[in-house]
Amino acid sequence: MEHSKVCYYFIILCCICACGGGGGSKKSGSTIVQRGDRMLSIDVSLPEDDDFIAAYDEAMLTDMDNIKLSFDWSMLEDGTKDGGGDPIYDMSVPAIAEAFYPAKGMPVSIFIRPVHINIKPVPSDLTATDFDNATMIQRFKDLLDELFTTMPTAEIQSLIIGSEIDIYFGNDDAAWDKYITFFDAVATYARAQRPGTLVGSEVTYNFYDESSFDKWLELNTYADFIGISYYGIDYTNQNGKSMGQIRDDFDDMVAKHPGNQDIYIPQLGYPSAASLNSSEEKQAKFINTVFKAWDEHHKRIKLINFTWMHEWDATAISDFMAEIGVSDANLEAFLGSIGLRYWSGSGSDKLAWPRLKKRAAERGWKSPSTILAPIGVN
């Protein structure tokens, strides 16, 4: 559940255990597992003052391993000139990222969304084009060429093609088949053009019991990792789940994907709104629970991206609700409370933010401030 506005925050820079494989988990007294080859990431959404540098520096107190850049396809390409000719690209944000992140030694994970939740944000002249159409496939390949040319030195650790795509495709097997054809073609091309970049897609955890789940398993035979968004909520009302349910969900997440293919969680969060049966305290407990569950499944779950750093303001929430065409007070409360820090001013900590830094530091994600800070039970 992301919002296009987050991507444009980067314009500011212009102004400058053993349970891998699905076995039973230890529900209490689990041993802390060091970070190893796991990757921790933060969605660096901005506070009211829009100070990206300050927010980035604060995020780096987690010693995070990469940062996610998210784009609807239509944000990077808006049709063709006069309905024909060369595509019209806008690579201003990727260019800013290229100027900033390689110098910081920070790898990036890039979301490009031909499908985003319940919409198809492709270039305007492709809205009626099927995903398995040769033109659709070639245009995405051309987009990748433009992106890779714009970001020649950035370390693109992963490329995620489509966000929470199960909401759009539902149980339409024919639509899934067309997207699988598209994904296979463009993923193969991306690997060839940018060797070392891993390619996957993403569904919601809520998709697990749907009849087309086997289509998701089929898509992942063409992917380098399995992408799953996880919010610790009841998706019917956005109410926060119990910590026991969350531990069970992590077990289930691994069990539903047998084998040894890596699992990435590119979106993970938990609301703090009282109206959603939650609180700051429960959100902080969620952080504890996630790290324990991650330790138990460290052999399979290789990346977690915590969504998101600062809460959204009311305008961003309203814009997002309009984009997806939904009116739901509980969803608004969810979007307005999953941030780990408050939005006002330069941002301030909710209970979950220092908890995340401590839990990470215990496992070896150590920045200078967390090395010196006491690691207590909080």
ABEGO torsion letter per residue (X at the ends): XBBAAAAAAAAAAAAXXGABGGBBBBABGBBBBBAEABBBBBBBBBBAAGBAAAAAAAAAAAGBABBBBBBBAAAABBEBBGGBEBBBBBAAAAAAAAAAAAAAGBBBBBBBBABBEABBBBBAAAAABBAABAAAAAAAAAAAAAAAAABAABBBABBBBEBGAAAAAEABAAAAAAAAAAAAAAAAAAAAABBGBBBBBBBBAAAAABAAAAAAAAAAAABABBBBBBBBBBAAAGBBBBAAAAAAAAAAAAAABBEABBBBBABBBBBABAAAGBBAAAAAAAAAAAAAAAAAAAAABABBBBOBABBBBAAAAAAAAAAAGBBBAAAAAAAAAABABBABEAEBBBAAAAAAAAAAAAAGBBBAAAAABBBBAX
